[in-house]
Amino acid sequence: MPEYREKLWASPAPYVATALIIPASILVFAPISMLAGVLLAAGLYAACVLALLLSAPVVQVRGGELTAGRASISIDLVGEVQPFDGDEAALERGQRLDARAWLLIRGWIRPVVRIPILDATDPAPYWLVSTRRPQKLAAAINGSRRPASHD
């Protein structure tokens, strides 16, 4: 059974964007105390970086189970996975998106995979999951499914 593991780390852009908290904090606290402003700015930026690092979800295929963030499902309950990249991925996240779909989307990761859910009791028709390696994730899920038995 193929296995796959990917941590959806943030790209550099969110780290650069959250760095704007540094001059903002210094600007607010400089009239009171420059030292307090610098220390608070460093602490707030460190907290933002820590939050980005700790909130990065894991996408994993292991032991016949797909885990995406906090959600997991048996590979036997999913259909043929389709990878999308570029403009097609943008359409999947936008115009083609079904409001009932379960999403694990990260704005800094463009490619996605669409994972159809075959469980009739599940209200989500499919999962849409961000991944930097859509073909490898799709191959791992598709390769992990047991062949359908023809009785």
Helices and strands as residue ranges (DSSP letters): E 4-7, H 12-18, H 21-29, H 34-54, E 58-62, E 65-68, E 71-74, G 75-77, E 82-84, H 86-93, E 102-104, E 112-116, E 126-130, H 134-144
